[in-house]
Amino acid sequence: MRVLTLLLIIMGLQSCVGAIVGAAVDTGIEVAKVPFKVVGVAVDLAIPDDDDD
């Protein structure tokens, strides 16, 4: 009975750890994208569009 309980606890913890690692990776990717987004906005502001409305 103890072995079964231990196995169930371990299996439950694996899914929690997987979710935490996945969230950390997603956050890391978003943080890495920020400088490129900032540069893109700066370029858009520096180079005016030739659209005449």
C-alpha positions as CSV (number, residue, x, y, z in Angstrom):
1,M,0.0,0.0,0.0
2,R,2.8,2.4,0.8
3,V,4.5,1.7,-2.5
4,L,1.3,2.5,-4.4
5,T,0.9,5.8,-2.4
6,L,4.5,6.7,-3.1
7,L,4.1,6.1,-6.8
8,L,1.0,8.2,-7.0
9,I,2.7,11.1,-5.2
10,I,5.7,10.9,-7.5
11,M,3.5,10.9,-10.6
12,G,1.6,13.9,-9.3
13,L,4.8,15.8,-8.6
14,Q,6.1,15.1,-12.1
15,S,3.2,17.0,-13.6
16,C,3.6,19.9,-11.3
17,V,7.3,20.1,-12.0
18,G,6.6,19.9,-15.7
19,A,4.1,22.8,-15.5
20,I,6.6,24.9,-13.6
21,V,9.4,24.3,-16.0
22,G,7.1,25.0,-18.9
23,A,6.1,28.3,-17.4
24,A,9.7,29.2,-16.7
25,V,10.7,28.5,-20.3
26,D,7.8,30.5,-21.7
27,T,8.8,33.5,-19.5
28,G,12.4,33.2,-20.5
29,I,11.4,33.3,-24.2
30,E,9.2,36.3,-23.7
31,V,12.0,38.1,-21.8
32,A,14.4,37.3,-24.7
33,K,12.0,38.8,-27.2
34,V,11.6,42.2,-25.4
35,P,14.8,43.8,-26.8
36,F,13.8,43.0,-30.3
37,K,10.4,44.4,-29.8
38,V,11.9,47.6,-28.4
39,V,14.2,48.0,-31.3
40,G,11.4,47.4,-33.7
41,V,9.3,50.2,-32.1
42,A,12.3,52.5,-32.1
43,V,12.9,51.9,-35.8
44,D,9.2,52.5,-36.6
45,L,9.4,55.8,-34.8
46,A,12.7,56.9,-36.4
47,I,11.7,56.0,-40.0
48,P,8.5,57.9,-41.0
49,D,6.0,56.2,-43.3
50,D,5.4,57.7,-46.7
51,D,1.7,57.4,-46.4
52,D,-0.2,60.6,-47.3
53,D,-3.8,60.4,-46.2
